[in-house]
């Protein structure tokens, strides 16, 4: 059973780059047909799809964030990553990694809170 | 872009009650609609996919229906562990994934 775990700094300064990694266990990142996904949830608010990446490196981003987002995969480490440039306080959120195969998201990581503050 | 309007934003019900949540799409989305449950402090969990299919392992008291622009999610008999927030989610071929605003369910 595939399990996901996010890691990365919990505090990022304004204008800097947010960087997170999701480690995949219980299966290979290259199998199962998953699109490896990032979703965020602003404090006390709803969910926002950031984008996803296939193991080949093909990416799909939310148009609202596309200019600041870069996703990548490292098949040797069974990990995929998110970079979000030029962050502001509005990027403070819980960031989840997840897998998607047929239009819905399952499994999910536990989430990691990233606060943007000086 | 397609907008998803979920209602109500919150509700309070007793154990054993029937609970219904609706999600309305701004245009026809066929059956591309999923439902999630998020317990406090936890990641969401998919319950219903493609409008009406119950995810494996999910209790049968949960159900979904609808197509086009109007969708309904029902808990036939509310249980204490059902508290939390429920979200609908639409997906299209762009691809673009859009979540509803959520419905917070409290137990009376």
Contacts between the chains, C-beta under 8 A, distances in Angstrom:
chain1	res1	chain2	res2	distance
A	46	B	87	6.8
A	46	B	99	5.5
A	46	B	100	7.3
A	46	B	101	5.2
A	46	B	102	5.1
A	47	B	44	6.9
A	47	B	87	6.1
A	47	B	89	7.6
A	47	B	99	4.2
A	47	B	102	7.8
A	48	B	99	7.2
A	49	B	96	7.5
A	49	B	97	3.8
A	49	B	98	7.3
A	49	B	99	7.3
A	52	B	95	7.9
A	60	B	94	7.7
A	60	B	95	5.3
A	62	B	96	7.0
A	62	B	97	7.9
A	63	B	96	7.4
A	96	B	43	5.6
A	98	B	43	7.7
A	102	B	49	7.1
A	102	B	50	7.9
A	103	B	32	6.2
A	103	B	34	6.9
A	103	B	49	7.3
A	103	B	50	7.5
A	103	B	91	4.0
A	103	B	97	7.9
A	104	B	34	4.3
A	104	B	46	5.0
A	104	B	49	4.7
A	104	B	89	6.9
A	104	B	91	7.3
A	105	B	36	7.8
A	105	B	44	7.4
A	105	B	46	6.5
A	105	B	89	7.6
A	106	B	45	7.5
A	106	B	46	4.8
A	106	B	55	7.3
A	108	B	43	3.8
A	108	B	44	6.5
A	108	B	45	7.4
A	109	B	43	6.6
A	110	B	42	7.6
A	110	B	43	6.0
A	111	B	43	5.5
